[in-house]
Every structure is written in structure tokens, then in C-alpha cells.
Amino acid sequence: MSDDMMTIREMCDAFEVTPRTLRFYEAKELLFPLREGQKRLFTRRDRARLKLILRGKRFGFSLEDIRQLLDLYDMGDQQKTQMAETLKLARQRLREMERQRDELDQAIGELAAQIAWGEERFAGMAE
């Protein structure tokens, strides 16, 4: 395969995803591989989009958010709108993640205190 095109197998190997994942993203109109009969050929643009999709998923963005951000690429404003919207969404997601982390830190502290209490009680029973 040329540097410009990759097969579904090459995409799976390069990005550690399954063929099913690629077909799913294609069905959701996130990727647009070329077709040669039954064969799917992925362009550099598809590879860039997949990289952004996977990053967005890792950060907890919805597929719809990711699709909307990717669709802004072609607005003709040198990606200014896309960047502004991406930053807005990323800030929101960061606030959500920080809130979740704070809640998790609190739950961890409470659980650690319960374990310490339980261990003390248990040690007292063994005597």
C-alpha cells in the first residue's frame, strides 16, 4: 500500500483498533474510506481523523461532539472556528474531569478511613 492509502488491516494495526471499530466510525460518518469493490482504503485524512477521534474518546468527548468538531475543519477559516469550539469543549470536559477527580479523592479518603477503623476493630477482636 502507498503512504497515502492504508487498508483496514493496516489501520487496525497502526491504531490498535478492531475492524468493527473502523466500520462503526464509518457508519457514524466520522471516517470516509474510499472503496475498491469490498475493500476499504483509508487516506491520510482518515488517519488524522481517526487519531483525533481516539483522542477525543480518551478525553471523554461524545461521538457527536467529535463529529461536530471534525466537521468544522472545512469551514474555510483556517480552522479558527474548529479550534475555538475545541478549546471551549475541552475546558468544559476538564472541569468535569476535575470535579469527578475531587469526588473520587473524597470517596478514597472515606474508604481509607473506614478500612483503618475496621482494621482497628478487627485487631481488638483478635486479642
NUVOPA-749327 format. One record per residue (C-alpha): residue number from 0; chain; x, y negated, z. Coordinates in steps of 0.02 Angstrom, whole numbers, plus 32768, in hexadecimal, padded with zeros to 4 digits. Example, Ala and Ser with C-alpha at 12.3 -4.5 7.8 and 13.67 -1.06 7.14 Angstrom:
<rs>
k=0&c=A&px=8267&py=80E1&pz=8186
k=1&c=A&px=82AC&py=8035&pz=8165
</rs>
This chain:
<rs>
k=0&c=A&px=8000&py=8000&pz=8000
k=1&c=A&px=803D&py=7F4F&pz=7FDE
k=2&c=A&px=8063&py=7ED2&pz=8066
k=3&c=A&px=7FC2&py=7E79&pz=8039
k=4&c=A&px=7F4E&py=7F10&pz=804A
k=5&c=A&px=7F3A&py=7F97&pz=80CE
k=6&c=A&px=7ECE&py=8032&pz=80D3
k=7&c=A&px=7E5A&py=8056&pz=8162
k=8&c=A&px=7ED8&py=80D3&pz=81A8
k=9&c=A&px=7F64&py=8053&pz=81A1
k=10&c=A&px=7EF5&py=7FD4&pz=81F8
k=11&c=A&px=7ECA&py=8052&pz=827F
k=12&c=A&px=7F81&py=807A&pz=829B
k=13&c=A&px=7FB9&py=7FC5&pz=829A
k=14&c=A&px=7F32&py=7F86&pz=8312
k=15&c=A&px=7F11&py=8024&pz=8378
k=16&c=A&px=7E58&py=8028&pz=834D
k=17&c=A&px=7DE9&py=80AF&pz=8307
k=18&c=A&px=7D9E&py=80B5&pz=8259
k=19&c=A&px=7CF5&py=80A7&pz=82AF
k=20&c=A&px=7D2B&py=8002&pz=82FE
k=21&c=A&px=7D5D&py=7FBC&pz=8254
k=22&c=A&px=7CBA&py=7FF4&pz=8206
k=23&c=A&px=7C5B&py=7FA7&pz=8297
k=24&c=A&px=7CB2&py=7EFF&pz=8280
k=25&c=A&px=7C8F&py=7F0A&pz=81C7
k=26&c=A&px=7BD7&py=7F2B&pz=81E9
k=27&c=A&px=7BD4&py=7E94&pz=825D
k=28&c=A&px=7C1E&py=7E2B&pz=81CF
k=29&c=A&px=7CBE&py=7E08&pz=822D
k=30&c=A&px=7D2D&py=7E61&pz=81AE
k=31&c=A&px=7D19&py=7E66&pz=80F1
k=32&c=A&px=7D87&py=7EEF&pz=80A7
k=33&c=A&px=7D8F&py=7F05&pz=7FEC
k=34&c=A&px=7D45&py=7FA5&pz=7FA6
k=35&c=A&px=7D91&py=801C&pz=7F29
k=36&c=A&px=7D0E&py=80A3&pz=7F1E
k=37&c=A&px=7D01&py=80EA&pz=7FCE
k=38&c=A&px=7DA8&py=809F&pz=8000
k=39&c=A&px=7DB1&py=8002&pz=806C
k=40&c=A&px=7E45&py=7F8E&pz=8051
k=41&c=A&px=7E6A&py=7F0B&pz=80D3
k=42&c=A&px=7EBC&py=7E67&pz=80A3
k=43&c=A&px=7F32&py=7DF9&pz=8108
k=44&c=A&px=7E9A&py=7D90&pz=8135
k=45&c=A&px=7E42&py=7E2B&pz=8179
k=46&c=A&px=7EDC&py=7E53&pz=81E1
k=47&c=A&px=7EE1&py=7DA2&pz=8227
k=48&c=A&px=7E27&py=7DAA&pz=824D
k=49&c=A&px=7E38&py=7E53&pz=82A3
k=50&c=A&px=7EC6&py=7E11&pz=830E
k=51&c=A&px=7E57&py=7D7F&pz=8344
k=52&c=A&px=7DC2&py=7DF2&pz=8361
k=53&c=A&px=7E27&py=7E65&pz=83D1
k=54&c=A&px=7E70&py=7DD2&pz=8431
k=55&c=A&px=7DC3&py=7D86&pz=8447
k=56&c=A&px=7D7E&py=7E2B&pz=8486
k=57&c=A&px=7E0F&py=7E3B&pz=8501
k=58&c=A&px=7DE4&py=7D8E&pz=8544
k=59&c=A&px=7D2D&py=7DBF&pz=8556
k=60&c=A&px=7CE1&py=7D5C&pz=84C7
k=61&c=A&px=7C43&py=7DA3&pz=847A
k=62&c=A&px=7C4A&py=7DE1&pz=83C7
k=63&c=A&px=7BCF&py=7D59&pz=8399
k=64&c=A&px=7C42&py=7CD3&pz=83E2
k=65&c=A&px=7CD5&py=7D1E&pz=8384
k=66&c=A&px=7C73&py=7D25&pz=82E1
k=67&c=A&px=7C3F&py=7C6F&pz=82F1
k=68&c=A&px=7CF1&py=7C38&pz=8315
k=69&c=A&px=7D35&py=7C9B&pz=8281
k=70&c=A&px=7CB0&py=7C53&pz=820F
k=71&c=A&px=7CEC&py=7BA2&pz=8239
k=72&c=A&px=7D93&py=7BC7&pz=81E4
k=73&c=A&px=7D50&py=7B99&pz=8139
k=74&c=A&px=7D04&py=7AF1&pz=8165
k=75&c=A&px=7D89&py=7A93&pz=8105
k=76&c=A&px=7DC2&py=7A26&pz=8196
k=77&c=A&px=7E6A&py=7A7D&pz=81AE
k=78&c=A&px=7E1C&py=7AE9&pz=8237
k=79&c=A&px=7DFF&py=7A51&pz=82A7
k=80&c=A&px=7D4B&py=7A85&pz=82D0
k=81&c=A&px=7D81&py=7B39&pz=82E8
k=82&c=A&px=7E0A&py=7B06&pz=8361
k=83&c=A&px=7D99&py=7A90&pz=83C4
k=84&c=A&px=7D12&py=7B15&pz=83D6
k=85&c=A&px=7D92&py=7B9A&pz=8403
k=86&c=A&px=7DDA&py=7B2C&pz=848B
k=87&c=A&px=7D2D&py=7B05&pz=84CF
k=88&c=A&px=7CFE&py=7BBC&pz=84D5
k=89&c=A&px=7DA7&py=7BEE&pz=851E
k=90&c=A&px=7D96&py=7B6E&pz=85AB
k=91&c=A&px=7CEA&py=7BB2&pz=85D5
k=92&c=A&px=7D2A&py=7C64&pz=85D5
k=93&c=A&px=7DBF&py=7C36&pz=8641
k=94&c=A&px=7D4A&py=7BE8&pz=86C2
k=95&c=A&px=7CE0&py=7C87&pz=86C2
k=96&c=A&px=7D7A&py=7CF5&pz=86D6
k=97&c=A&px=7DBC&py=7C8A&pz=8764
k=98&c=A&px=7D13&py=7C94&pz=87BC
k=99&c=A&px=7D12&py=7D51&pz=87A6
k=100&c=A&px=7DC4&py=7D5B&pz=87E8
k=101&c=A&px=7D94&py=7CF5&pz=8882
k=102&c=A&px=7CFF&py=7D67&pz=88A3
k=103&c=A&px=7D6F&py=7E00&pz=888C
k=104&c=A&px=7DF4&py=7DB8&pz=8900
k=105&c=A&px=7D6F&py=7D9C&pz=8984
k=106&c=A&px=7D2A&py=7E4D&pz=8970
k=107&c=A&px=7DDB&py=7E95&pz=897B
k=108&c=A&px=7DFB&py=7E34&pz=8A1C
k=109&c=A&px=7D58&py=7E71&pz=8A68
k=110&c=A&px=7D7A&py=7F25&pz=8A36
k=111&c=A&px=7E2B&py=7F1E&pz=8A7B
k=112&c=A&px=7DE6&py=7EDC&pz=8B20
k=113&c=A&px=7D65&py=7F69&pz=8B26
k=114&c=A&px=7DEB&py=7FEA&pz=8B04
k=115&c=A&px=7E59&py=7FA2&pz=8B8E
k=116&c=A&px=7DC5&py=7FA4&pz=8C06
k=117&c=A&px=7D9A&py=8057&pz=8BD4
k=118&c=A&px=7E4E&py=8091&pz=8BE9
k=119&c=A&px=7E53&py=8045&pz=8C98
k=120&c=A&px=7DB1&py=809B&pz=8CC8
k=121&c=A&px=7DED&py=813F&pz=8C7F
k=122&c=A&px=7E94&py=8134&pz=8CDB
k=123&c=A&px=7E34&py=8116&pz=8D7D
k=124&c=A&px=7DCB&py=81B3&pz=8D5F
k=125&c=A&px=7E64&py=821F&pz=8D46
k=126&c=A&px=7EA5&py=81FA&pz=8DF4
</rs>
